[in-house]
């Protein structure tokens, strides 16, 4: 499963950066964001259209 991770602006909460990663990478990204106090939004990525 893949997840979309959006880095959010500290002032107004708008998405400033988006990346799609596999499930194994989510934990690492969450830990990095927590370490620096970064706000992120994680949601399942839409499946690509075949």
C-alpha positions as CSV (number, residue, x, y, z in Angstrom):
1,X,0.0,0.0,0.0
2,X,1.2,3.5,-0.8
3,X,0.5,6.7,1.2
4,X,0.5,10.4,0.3
5,X,2.3,12.5,2.8
6,X,1.8,16.3,2.8
7,X,4.0,18.7,4.7
8,X,1.8,21.5,6.0
9,X,2.6,25.1,6.5
10,X,3.0,26.1,10.1
11,X,1.0,29.3,9.7
12,X,-2.1,28.4,7.8
13,X,-1.9,24.6,7.4
14,X,-1.8,24.6,3.6
15,X,0.1,21.8,1.9
16,X,3.5,23.0,0.8
17,X,5.0,19.6,-0.3
18,X,3.5,16.3,-1.2
19,X,5.2,12.9,-1.7
20,X,3.9,9.3,-2.2
21,X,5.7,6.6,-0.3
22,X,5.4,2.9,0.5
23,X,4.1,1.7,3.9
24,X,7.6,0.9,5.1
25,X,8.7,4.5,4.7
26,X,5.8,6.1,6.7
27,X,7.3,5.4,10.1
28,X,10.6,7.0,9.2
29,X,8.9,10.1,7.9
30,X,6.7,10.4,10.9
31,X,9.6,10.1,13.3
32,X,11.6,12.8,11.3
33,X,8.6,15.1,11.4
34,X,8.1,14.6,15.1
35,X,11.7,15.3,15.8
36,X,11.5,18.7,14.2
37,X,7.9,19.6,15.1
38,X,6.8,19.5,11.5
39,X,3.1,19.2,10.7
40,X,2.2,16.5,8.2
41,X,-1.0,14.8,6.8
42,X,-0.9,11.2,5.8
43,X,-3.6,9.5,3.8
44,X,-3.8,6.5,1.5
45,X,-2.7,7.3,-2.0
46,X,-5.1,6.8,-4.9
47,X,-4.4,3.8,-7.0
48,X,-3.0,4.8,-10.4
49,X,-5.5,4.4,-13.3
50,X,-4.5,1.4,-15.5
